[in-house]
Amino acid sequence: MRVAICAVGRLRGGPERELVDSYVARFERTGRAIGLGPLRLTEVEDRKGGGPAAEARLLRNALPRGAVVVALDERGQQLSSPDFAARLAGWRDAGRAGVAFMIGGADGLSPDLVAEADFTLSFGRMVWPHMLARVMLAEQLYRAASILAGAPYHRA
C-alpha cells in the first residue's frame, strides 16, 4: 500500500528535513517487506495567501486517487502507536491502494477538507507546528511498520 504525506509549505534544509528524510528511509526499508510503501512526500504552497480554503484546493489536487484520506487535526482521534499500526494494516489488508495523510499550514486544515477525510488523526490536544507534525508523522509511520514487522524499535 502506497503512503503519501501531503503537506502545506516547503520543508527547507535543517534538522526537521533531516529527521523526516531519516524516518522516510527507515520506513521504506522496513515497510517494503510487509506491503507498505513507497512513502512519498508532496508539498504544496499557496503563494497568493488564500488561507486554508486555497490550501485545501491544492491538497485535494495532491491526493493520490483512491487513497484513504487521513486529516491531521487536533480534534481528531488519538491512537496509541500499536493502534495506529493496526489501522494501517487494516487498510492494507482491505486492499486499499494507498493512504494519504494531510497536514495543513499555519492555520490548520480547512474544516471542509477535514470533514471530507475518511479518518481524522490527532497527535494530542496540543497544537504542533506543521513542520514538526511532519517529523512526528514520519516517525510514527516508521514505528508502525516496525511494529507490524516485529522489529524491536517499539518498546511497549
N, C-alpha and C positions, 0 to 999 in steps of 0.2 A: 504494500500500500504506500503510495507516494505521500509525502508530507510536505506541506508548504507553510511558511511563515510569511504572511502578507502584512507589512507594517508601514505606517506613515513616517516619513522622514528618512534621511540618509544617515547611516551609522558610519561615521568617519573613523579614521585610524585612531588607535588608542586602546586603553585597557578593555573597554566594552567590546570593541571589534575583535580583539584577540581572544577574549573569553567565548564570544559567540562562535568564532571560527574553530576554536578548540573543541567545544561541545558538539558542533555540527560534524566535525571529523570523527569524533568518538562515536556519535550516533550512527554515522554511515558504516563504520566498521562493525559495530555491534548489531545494528538493525538489519543489515543485509541478510544475515543467516536466518532471521526469524520473520522475513517478509515485510519489513518496514524500511522505507526509503525508496529512492533518494530523498533527501531533505533539501528543499530549495527555499532561499530567502528572496522575497520580492519586496522592494522598497518603492513606495510611491510618494510623490511630493506635490502639494498644491502650491504652486508658485504665485498664484493670484490671491491667496489669502481668503479663500471662501469658507474656511472653518470646517467643522465636522461634516456638514452636508456635502461640500465639494470633495472632501477626503473620502466620504462614503462612495461617491461615484467612481473614484479612482480605485478604491479597494474592491468594489464589485467587479470591475474590469480585470483585476489582477487574480481573482479567484479561479482556480482550476475547475473546469467543467465537471460536474458530477461528484465533487468532493463534499464530504461532511464539513460544514462550516461551523467553526467554533469562535465565538467572540470572547475576547478577554475583557472583563468588566468587573469592577469591584462589587457589583450587586449579583454576580453570578454564583454558581455553586462551587463550594470549596471541597476539594478532594484530597485525600491522602495520596502519597506517591504510589502505593500499590493499587489504589482505586483508579488513579489516572492511567496506570499501566493496563489495568483490566479493561478500562473503557477503550483505549487504543486497540487492544487485542480484540475486543468485541466488534469494533468497526471493521478491522482487518478480516476477522473470521466470518463476518457477514457478507464479505465480498465487495466491500466499498473500495473503489479505485484509489481514493485519496482522502486526506483530511487537510483542511486549511485553517490555520489559526490567524485571526485578525487582531492586530494591535493598533490602536488609534494613536493620534498625535497628542499634543499637549492638552487638548480639551477633551480627550477620550473619543470614543466611537459615537457616531450619530445614533440616537435612540431607535430610529427606524432600522438601521443596519443591525443593531443588537437584536431587535425583535424578529428579524428575518433569519437569524442564525439558528442552526439545528441544536446548538448547545451553547451555554454561556458559562465560562470558567472564571473563577476568581482566585487570585493569589492572596486573598485575605481582604479585610475591610480597609486596610490602609491603602492609600494611593501611592503607586510606584511610578517613577519616571519612565516614560515609554521606552527609552533606550535601555534602561535596566531591566524592564519587563522582557525584552528580547533575550537577554542573558539568562534570566530565570526560566523562561520557556525552553530555551535550548538545553539548559541543564536538566530540566525535568523530562524532556524528551529522551535525552541520553539515559537518565536514571530509569525511565520506563522501559527502554529497550534492554537495559542491564537486568532489570527485574524479570522481564519476560524470557531473557536468555539464561537466567540462573547464575549470572555473574555476581561476584561478591561486592560490587560497588555500593549497593544499598544495604545499609545495616539497620534493621528494624528494632 
